[in-house]
Amino acid sequence: MSDNCVQIILERAKAFAGRRVLELGTSRGRLTAMLTALGCQVTTVDHHNRGAAKNLEEIPVLVIKDKAENFLKQTKKKFDLIVVDFHGNSEADWRRYSKYLLNRLNYGGTLILNNAALYEIPEWNDETGVRWFIEQLNSNWSVELHTETPPGVAIINTIA
């Protein structure tokens, strides 16, 4: 995740201090630690333990080793902010994630997606899943794109 994307995420996350935040796929705990430092109550999920559990030992974070799709299907918890940095960003991948992801977001919550413009990088031009996801949202959602620095970030909110 680029530093520019991290800055955008952290700026938005400030509003979620003391609230439930779900972080999916960002791996080693760097962003998790920053979100926790802002006062967010973070649950982080990744299918491989790439160091997050060890890196976050002394921080009040719930670390879950599971596939994000599986976690999203099984949990009944809802979150006020969900931050996603999936490695699978094809349209087929996002067709599988989409309904579960939206069901885990509290009304009035925010969904932040990394890789919103990943397809603009030549070697990843087929990674159009985030774009597909955004395009299929109905009018109950607002989308703010930050694609000036690929891989880009999409900020998605429910419209009151």
N, CA and C of each residue as an Amber inpcrd file, in Angstrom:
protein
   480
   0.8520000  -1.1700000   0.0000000   0.0000000   0.0000000   0.0000000
   0.9010000   1.2380000   0.0000000   0.6430000   2.1350000  -0.9270000
   1.4860000   3.3240000  -1.0350000   1.2740000   4.2500000   0.1660000
   2.2990000   5.0540000   0.4540000   2.1930000   6.0150000   1.5530000
   1.0480000   6.9970000   1.3230000   0.8170000   7.3830000   0.0680000
  -0.2840000   8.2930000  -0.2580000  -1.6210000   7.6630000   0.1160000
  -1.8000000   6.3840000  -0.2130000  -3.0430000   5.6830000   0.1310000
  -3.1960000   5.5710000   1.6460000  -2.1090000   5.2780000   2.3280000
  -2.1500000   5.1770000   3.7890000  -2.5850000   6.5070000   4.3990000
  -2.0620000   7.6140000   3.8940000  -2.4290000   8.9380000   4.4190000
  -3.9180000   9.2190000   4.2310000  -4.4460000   8.8580000   3.0770000
  -5.8760000   9.0610000   2.8170000  -6.6990000   8.2380000   3.8080000
  -6.3180000   6.9860000   3.9880000  -7.0340000   6.0940000   4.9040000
  -6.9970000   6.6330000   6.3270000  -5.8160000   7.0180000   6.7890000
  -5.6870000   7.5040000   8.1640000  -6.4630000   8.7970000   8.3900000
  -6.4780000   9.6600000   7.4050000  -7.2300000  10.9090000   7.5360000
  -8.7160000  10.6130000   7.7400000  -9.2530000   9.6820000   6.9740000
 -10.6630000   9.3060000   7.1070000 -10.9210000   8.5300000   8.3980000
  -9.9720000   7.7110000   8.8020000 -10.1450000   6.8440000   9.9730000
 -10.2120000   7.6240000  11.2790000  -9.7080000   8.8290000  11.3080000
  -9.7570000   9.6330000  12.5310000 -11.1850000   9.7520000  13.0610000
 -12.1420000   9.7970000  12.1760000 -13.5500000   9.9410000  12.5730000
 -14.1040000   8.6720000  13.2280000 -13.3300000   7.5830000  13.2070000
 -13.8060000   6.3050000  13.7270000 -13.1200000   5.9000000  15.0350000
 -12.5040000   6.8450000  15.6990000 -11.8930000   6.5610000  17.0040000
 -12.9680000   6.0490000  17.9490000 -12.6630000   4.9610000  18.6570000
 -13.6010000   4.3660000  19.5930000 -14.6470000   3.4780000  18.9400000
 -14.5900000   3.3460000  17.6330000 -15.5890000   2.5590000  16.9060000
 -14.9510000   1.3170000  16.2920000 -15.8080000   0.3880000  15.8780000
 -15.3520000  -0.8810000  15.3110000 -14.8390000  -0.7080000  13.8890000
 -13.6190000  -1.1890000  13.6690000 -12.9810000  -1.1150000  12.3620000
 -12.5310000  -2.5160000  11.9710000 -12.8160000  -2.8900000  10.7420000
 -12.3710000  -4.1610000  10.1880000 -11.3410000  -3.8820000   9.1160000
 -10.2260000  -4.5540000   9.2230000  -9.1650000  -4.4090000   8.2380000
  -8.9520000  -5.7650000   7.5770000  -9.0510000  -5.7960000   6.2730000
  -8.9530000  -7.0510000   5.5340000  -7.7770000  -7.0470000   4.5790000
  -6.8800000  -7.9970000   4.7440000  -5.8290000  -8.2480000   3.7730000
  -4.6280000  -7.3400000   3.8020000  -4.4820000  -6.4900000   4.7960000
  -3.3360000  -5.5790000   4.7710000  -2.0950000  -6.1710000   5.4250000
  -2.1590000  -7.3560000   5.8830000  -1.0830000  -8.2520000   6.3110000
  -0.2840000  -7.8900000   7.5450000   0.8790000  -7.4040000   7.4560000
   1.8580000  -7.4260000   8.5450000   1.5680000  -6.5250000   9.7410000
   0.5080000  -5.7790000   9.7240000   0.1160000  -5.0290000  10.9020000
   0.4530000  -3.5580000  10.9040000   1.1240000  -3.0710000   9.8900000
   1.5160000  -1.6530000   9.8680000   0.2860000  -0.7410000   9.9440000
  -0.6650000  -0.9420000   9.0450000  -1.8610000  -0.1000000   9.0450000
  -2.7010000  -0.3530000  10.2840000  -2.7760000  -1.5950000  10.7220000
  -3.5310000  -1.9360000  11.9340000  -3.0170000  -1.1370000  13.1210000
  -1.7120000  -1.1040000  13.2810000  -1.1070000  -0.3610000  14.3930000
  -1.4470000   1.1260000  14.3000000  -1.4210000   1.6720000  13.0980000
  -1.7390000   3.0920000  12.9270000  -3.2080000   3.3680000  13.2350000
  -4.0850000   2.4820000  12.7960000  -5.5130000   2.6510000  13.0860000
  -5.7810000   2.5620000  14.5880000  -5.0950000   1.6430000  15.2430000
  -5.2450000   1.4890000  16.6890000  -4.7320000   2.7300000  17.4110000
  -3.6300000   3.2890000  16.9310000  -3.0850000   4.5070000  17.5390000
  -4.0720000   5.6690000  17.4370000  -4.9460000   5.6370000  16.4410000
  -5.9790000   6.6630000  16.3060000  -7.1380000   6.4300000  17.2780000
  -7.1400000   5.2620000  17.9420000  -8.2020000   4.9410000  18.8840000
  -9.2750000   4.0290000  18.3270000  -9.0540000   3.4900000  17.1300000
 -10.0230000   2.5760000  16.5300000  -9.9530000   1.2120000  17.2110000
 -11.0850000   0.5320000  17.2930000 -11.1600000  -0.8290000  17.8210000
 -11.0550000  -1.7730000  16.6230000  -9.8380000  -2.2580000  16.3530000
  -9.5390000  -2.9370000  15.0940000  -9.5920000  -4.4530000  15.2090000
 -10.2560000  -5.0510000  14.2250000 -10.1790000  -6.4810000  13.9510000
  -9.4810000  -6.5870000  12.6070000  -8.4070000  -7.3790000  12.5350000
  -7.6970000  -7.5490000  11.2760000  -7.7400000  -9.0110000  10.8700000
  -7.9600000  -9.2420000   9.5830000  -8.1130000 -10.5950000   9.0550000
  -7.1890000 -10.7580000   7.8580000  -6.4330000 -11.8500000   7.8660000
  -5.6180000 -12.2090000   6.7130000  -5.4900000 -13.7180000   6.6990000
  -5.4290000 -14.3020000   5.5200000  -5.4140000 -15.7630000   5.4180000
  -4.0600000 -16.3800000   5.7410000  -3.0230000 -15.5950000   5.7570000
  -1.6970000 -16.0600000   6.1710000  -1.2430000 -15.1780000   7.3200000
  -0.5790000 -15.7790000   8.2770000   0.0170000 -14.9620000   9.3240000
   1.3720000 -14.5080000   8.8060000   1.3920000 -13.3370000   8.2110000
   2.6270000 -12.7920000   7.6580000   3.3090000 -11.8660000   8.6540000
   3.0370000 -12.0900000   9.9190000   3.7010000 -11.3150000  10.9480000
   2.7840000 -10.4170000  11.7460000   1.5400000 -10.2910000  11.3580000
   0.6390000  -9.3730000  12.0610000   0.4900000  -9.7340000  13.5330000
   0.2810000 -11.0050000  13.8300000   0.0790000 -11.4050000  15.2290000
   1.2860000 -11.0380000  16.0800000   2.4740000 -11.3000000  15.5930000
   3.6950000 -10.9820000  16.3450000   3.8960000  -9.4690000  16.4290000
   3.7090000  -8.7870000  15.3190000   3.9030000  -7.3330000  15.2860000
   2.9050000  -6.5820000  16.1610000   1.7710000  -7.1920000  16.4280000
   0.7040000  -6.5120000  17.1630000   0.4940000  -7.0670000  18.5660000
   1.4450000  -7.8510000  19.0730000   1.3050000  -8.5290000  20.3630000
   0.8690000  -7.6240000  21.5020000   1.4280000  -6.4630000  21.6190000
   1.1680000  -5.5740000  22.7540000   0.0790000  -4.5460000  22.4750000
  -0.5830000  -4.6740000  21.3440000  -1.5910000  -3.6900000  20.9370000
  -2.9690000  -4.3370000  21.0460000  -3.9750000  -3.6110000  21.5360000
  -5.3180000  -4.1940000  21.6800000  -6.0420000  -4.3440000  20.3320000
  -5.6660000  -5.3940000  19.6070000  -6.2130000  -5.6840000  18.2770000
  -6.6420000  -7.1400000  18.2550000  -7.7470000  -7.4310000  17.5990000
  -8.1550000  -8.8090000  17.3950000  -7.5940000  -9.2500000  16.0520000
  -6.6610000 -10.2170000  16.0610000  -6.0330000 -10.7310000  14.8480000
  -6.6690000 -12.0800000  14.5260000  -7.2480000 -12.1870000  13.3380000
  -7.9050000 -13.4230000  12.9150000  -7.2040000 -13.9510000  11.6760000
  -6.7690000 -15.2130000  11.7610000  -6.1430000 -15.8660000  10.6130000
  -7.2240000 -16.6630000   9.9000000  -7.6790000 -16.1330000   8.7750000
  -8.7460000 -16.7560000   8.0040000  -8.7920000 -16.0650000   6.6470000
  -9.4190000 -16.7010000   5.7010000  -9.6570000 -16.0380000   4.4240000
 -10.7270000 -14.9800000   4.6500000 -10.5370000 -13.8230000   4.0670000
 -11.4750000 -12.7190000   4.2590000 -12.8870000 -13.1190000   3.8620000
 -13.0280000 -13.7780000   2.7330000 -14.3540000 -14.1800000   2.2710000
 -15.0250000 -15.1000000   3.2900000 -14.2790000 -16.0360000   3.8400000
 -14.8110000 -16.9520000   4.8470000 -15.2350000 -16.1890000   6.1020000
 -14.3710000 -15.2850000   6.5750000 -14.6970000 -14.4720000   7.7490000
 -15.9740000 -13.6570000   7.5100000 -16.0420000 -13.0080000   6.3520000
 -17.2020000 -12.1720000   6.0410000 -18.4940000 -12.9880000   5.9880000
 -18.4120000 -14.2180000   5.4970000 -19.5870000 -15.0960000   5.4320000
 -20.0310000 -15.5280000   6.8200000 -19.0690000 -15.8120000   7.7090000
 -19.3770000 -16.4320000   8.9920000 -19.6850000 -15.4590000  10.1250000
 -19.0480000 -14.3160000  10.1340000 -19.2550000 -13.4020000  11.2550000
 -20.6210000 -12.7220000  11.1590000 -21.1410000 -12.3760000  12.2910000
 -22.3860000 -11.6050000  12.3580000 -22.0970000 -10.1580000  12.7610000
 -20.8300000  -9.8790000  13.0880000 -20.4500000  -8.5320000  13.5120000
 -20.5820000  -7.5500000  12.3650000 -20.8840000  -6.3170000  12.7450000
 -20.9030000  -5.2130000  11.7910000 -19.8550000  -4.1950000  12.2270000
 -19.3620000  -3.4560000  11.2670000 -18.2720000  -2.5220000  11.5130000
 -18.6320000  -1.1490000  10.9560000 -18.0820000  -0.1280000  11.5920000
 -18.3350000   1.2440000  11.1600000 -17.4070000   1.6630000  10.0240000
 -16.2250000   1.0790000  10.0030000 -15.2440000   1.3310000   8.9510000
 -14.6620000  -0.0140000   8.5490000 -14.5960000  -0.2480000   7.2490000
 -13.9330000  -1.4420000   6.7280000 -12.8920000  -0.9780000   5.7270000
 -11.6500000  -1.4220000   5.9370000 -10.5330000  -1.0970000   5.0560000
 -10.1070000  -2.3900000   4.3710000 -10.0410000  -2.3580000   3.0400000
  -9.7610000  -3.5670000   2.2670000  -8.5410000  -3.3670000   1.3790000
  -7.6190000  -4.3290000   1.4500000  -6.4550000  -4.3560000   0.5550000
  -6.2620000  -5.8030000   0.1120000  -7.1590000  -6.2680000  -0.7640000
  -7.0860000  -7.6470000  -1.2330000  -6.0280000  -7.8090000  -2.3110000
  -5.4520000  -9.0000000  -2.3310000  -4.5080000  -9.3410000  -3.3930000
  -5.2440000  -9.8820000  -4.6100000  -6.4410000 -10.4280000  -4.4260000
  -7.2640000 -10.8740000  -5.5400000  -8.1850000  -9.7560000  -5.9630000
  -7.9190000  -9.1310000  -7.0810000  -8.6850000  -7.9630000  -7.5000000
  -9.3030000  -8.1210000  -8.8830000  -9.5650000  -9.3480000  -9.2830000
 -10.2590000  -9.5650000 -10.5480000 -11.7530000  -9.3350000 -10.3360000
 -12.4740000  -9.1970000 -11.4220000 -13.9210000  -9.0460000 -11.3100000
 -14.5400000 -10.2840000 -10.6670000 -14.0450000 -11.4630000 -11.0180000
 -14.5750000 -12.7040000 -10.4170000 -14.3670000 -12.7080000  -8.9040000
 -13.1940000 -12.2620000  -8.4440000 -12.9340000 -12.1730000  -7.0030000
 -13.9440000 -11.2450000  -6.3400000 -14.1250000 -10.0700000  -6.8950000
 -15.0060000  -9.0760000  -6.2820000 -16.4770000  -9.4570000  -6.3720000
 -16.8550000 -10.2530000  -7.3330000 -18.2290000 -10.7760000  -7.3670000
 -18.4760000 -11.6520000  -6.1330000 -17.4540000 -12.3910000  -5.7200000
 -17.5800000 -13.2460000  -4.5290000 -17.5990000 -12.4150000  -3.2540000
 -16.7640000 -11.3950000  -3.1460000 -16.6520000 -10.6150000  -1.9080000
 -17.8180000  -9.6660000  -1.6720000 -18.3690000  -9.1060000  -2.7450000
 -19.1880000  -7.8950000  -2.6540000 -20.3680000  -7.9810000  -1.6950000
 -21.2260000  -8.9760000  -1.8280000 -22.4230000  -8.9550000  -0.9770000
 -22.0780000  -9.1570000   0.4870000 -21.0790000  -9.9810000   0.7720000
 -20.6850000 -10.2130000   2.1630000 -20.0580000  -8.9560000   2.7600000
 -19.2640000  -8.2760000   1.9640000 -18.5930000  -7.0660000   2.4250000
 -19.6140000  -5.9930000   2.8010000 -20.5700000  -5.7470000   1.9430000
 -21.5730000  -4.7200000   2.2230000 -22.4490000  -5.1000000   3.4100000
 -22.6750000  -6.3840000   3.6290000 -23.4790000  -6.8300000   4.7730000
 -22.7720000  -6.6410000   6.1070000 -21.4780000  -6.4730000   6.1210000
 -20.7240000  -6.3100000   7.3660000 -20.5610000  -4.8420000   7.7430000
 -21.0010000  -3.9380000   6.8850000 -20.8490000  -2.5000000   7.1400000
 -22.1030000  -1.9530000   7.8150000 -21.9220000  -1.2820000   8.9480000
 -23.0320000  -0.6170000   9.6310000 -23.5910000   0.4900000   8.7480000
 -24.8950000   0.7400000   8.8870000 -25.4950000   1.8540000   8.1660000
 -24.7870000   3.1400000   8.6030000 -24.4380000   3.9520000   7.6540000
 -23.7150000   5.1820000   7.9450000 -22.2080000   4.9760000   8.0000000
 -21.7810000   3.7420000   7.7470000 -20.3610000   3.4250000   7.7980000
 -19.6330000   3.7730000   6.5100000 -18.3420000   3.5270000   6.5440000
 -17.4740000   3.8240000   5.4100000 -16.6760000   2.5900000   5.0360000
 -16.5640000   2.3810000   3.7500000 -15.7770000   1.3010000   3.1850000
 -14.6450000   1.9390000   2.3960000 -13.4010000   1.5760000   2.7140000
 -12.2520000   2.1200000   1.9950000 -11.5480000   0.9660000   1.2810000
 -11.4240000   1.1020000  -0.0290000 -10.8440000   0.0480000  -0.8500000
  -9.5360000   0.5040000  -1.4700000  -8.4780000  -0.2330000  -1.1780000
  -7.2110000  -0.0050000  -1.8640000  -7.3130000  -0.6700000  -3.2340000
  -6.4470000  -0.3220000  -4.1310000  -6.3560000  -0.8940000  -5.4810000
  -7.4820000  -0.4410000  -6.4080000  -8.0460000   0.7240000  -6.1510000
  -9.1390000   1.2380000  -6.9830000  -8.6950000   1.5230000  -8.4110000
  -7.4200000   1.7790000  -8.6270000  -6.9030000   2.0490000  -9.9690000
  -5.7390000   1.1200000 -10.3050000  -5.7230000  -0.0470000  -9.7010000
  -4.6430000  -1.0040000  -9.9440000  -4.5260000  -1.3430000 -11.4230000
  -5.6460000  -1.4080000 -12.1150000  -5.6690000  -1.7570000 -13.5310000
  -4.9080000  -0.7510000 -14.4070000  -4.6130000   0.4350000 -13.8830000
  -3.8580000   1.4330000 -14.6360000  -2.3690000   1.1100000 -14.7060000
  -1.9100000   0.1960000 -13.8620000  -0.5190000  -0.2450000 -13.8940000
  -0.4470000  -1.3790000 -14.9160000   0.3770000  -1.2390000 -15.9710000
   0.3480000  -2.1960000 -17.0840000   0.3830000  -3.6750000 -16.6900000
   1.2140000  -4.0490000 -15.7510000   1.3040000  -5.4700000 -15.4050000
   0.0840000  -5.9890000 -14.6390000  -0.8040000  -5.1030000 -14.2090000
  -2.0210000  -5.5030000 -13.5050000  -3.2750000  -4.9950000 -14.2250000
  -3.2020000  -4.8500000 -15.5230000  -4.3190000  -4.2580000 -16.2590000
  -5.5950000  -5.0960000 -16.2300000  -5.5150000  -6.3520000 -15.8220000
  -6.7300000  -7.1740000 -15.7240000  -7.3240000  -7.1730000 -14.3190000
  -6.7560000  -6.3990000 -13.4080000  -7.2300000  -6.3200000 -12.0120000
  -8.2850000  -5.2160000 -11.8990000  -9.4460000  -5.4810000 -12.4420000
 -10.5110000  -4.4850000 -12.5410000 -11.6480000  -4.7160000 -11.5430000
 -11.4420000  -5.5740000 -10.5700000 -12.5050000  -5.9330000  -9.6380000
 -13.0450000  -4.7870000  -8.8150000 -12.1710000  -3.9260000  -8.3120000
 -12.6450000  -2.7970000  -7.5070000 -13.4800000  -1.8660000  -8.3790000
 -13.0260000  -1.6370000  -9.5960000 -13.8000000  -0.7950000 -10.5220000
 -15.1850000  -1.4130000 -10.7530000 -15.2330000  -2.7350000 -11.0010000
 -16.5180000  -3.4270000 -11.1850000 -17.4060000  -3.2380000  -9.9610000
 -16.8330000  -3.4400000  -8.7760000 -17.5860000  -3.3130000  -7.5240000
 -18.2180000  -1.9270000  -7.4180000 -17.4380000  -0.9080000  -7.6810000
 -17.9230000   0.4760000  -7.5970000 -19.0420000   0.7130000  -8.6100000
 -18.8530000   0.2290000  -9.8270000 -19.8430000   0.4490000 -10.8860000
 -21.1770000  -0.2360000 -10.6050000 -21.1770000  -1.3250000  -9.8470000
 -22.4270000  -2.0370000  -9.5870000 -23.1790000  -1.5150000  -8.3710000
 -22.6010000  -0.5910000  -7.6180000 -23.2950000  -0.0220000  -6.4570000
 -24.5010000   0.7870000  -6.9040000 -25.5680000   0.7190000  -6.1350000
 -26.7600000   1.4930000  -6.4880000 -26.6560000   2.9220000  -5.9320000
 -27.7040000   3.6790000  -6.1050000 -27.6770000   5.1100000  -5.7480000
 -27.6850000   5.3650000  -4.2430000 -27.7320000   4.3300000  -3.4220000
 -27.6540000   4.5070000  -1.9720000 -26.2210000   4.6980000  -1.4800000
 -25.2860000   4.7080000  -2.3970000 -23.8700000   4.7930000  -2.0430000
 -23.2130000   5.9790000  -2.7360000 -22.3140000   6.6540000  -2.0240000
 -21.4870000   7.6880000  -2.6580000 -20.0700000   7.1490000  -2.7720000
 -19.4060000   7.5250000  -3.8320000 -18.0500000   7.0370000  -4.0940000
 -17.1360000   8.2180000  -4.3390000 -16.0240000   8.2160000  -3.6370000
 -14.9850000   9.2320000  -3.8170000 -13.7210000   8.4870000  -4.2290000
 -13.2120000   8.7950000  -5.4090000 -12.0230000   8.1070000  -5.9090000
 -10.7830000   8.9740000  -5.7570000  -9.7100000   8.3430000  -5.3320000
  -8.3910000   8.9770000  -5.2620000  -7.4640000   8.1050000  -6.0930000
  -7.3580000   8.4430000  -7.3680000  -6.5830000   7.6070000  -8.2890000
  -5.3500000   8.3170000  -8.8350000  -5.0410000   9.4660000  -8.2550000
  -3.8840000  10.2210000  -8.7380000  -2.5780000   9.4370000  -8.5810000
  -2.5110000   8.5670000  -7.5850000  -1.3420000   7.7210000  -7.3720000
  -1.8020000   6.2690000  -7.3110000  -1.5990000   5.5140000  -8.3980000
  -1.9840000   4.1010000  -8.3330000  -1.2100000   3.3970000  -7.2170000
  -1.8380000   2.4750000  -6.5180000  -3.0060000   1.7390000  -6.9630000
  -4.3370000   2.4140000  -6.6690000  -4.3390000   3.5450000  -5.9970000
  -5.5630000   4.3000000  -5.7770000  -6.4110000   3.7940000  -4.6290000
  -7.3010000   4.6600000  -4.1680000  -8.1920000   4.3590000  -3.0480000
  -9.6020000   4.8290000  -3.4180000 -10.5800000   4.0040000  -3.0610000
 -11.9910000   4.3920000  -3.2010000 -12.5840000   4.4780000  -1.8040000
 -13.3100000   5.5650000  -1.5430000 -13.9920000   5.7510000  -0.2660000
 -15.4820000   5.7190000  -0.5800000 -16.1550000   4.7650000   0.0570000
 -17.5620000   4.4980000  -0.2370000 -18.3720000   4.6930000   1.0470000
 -19.4260000   5.4860000   0.9440000 -20.2930000   5.7800000   2.0880000
 -21.7460000   5.5370000   1.7180000 -22.5350000   5.1980000   2.7320000
 -23.9720000   5.1320000   2.5140000 -24.5050000   6.5580000   2.4800000
 -25.5060000   6.7770000   1.6660000 -26.1340000   8.0890000   1.5910000
 -27.3410000   8.0890000   2.5090000 -27.3560000   9.0410000   3.4360000
 -28.4630000   9.1140000   4.4040000 -29.7310000   9.5820000   3.7850000
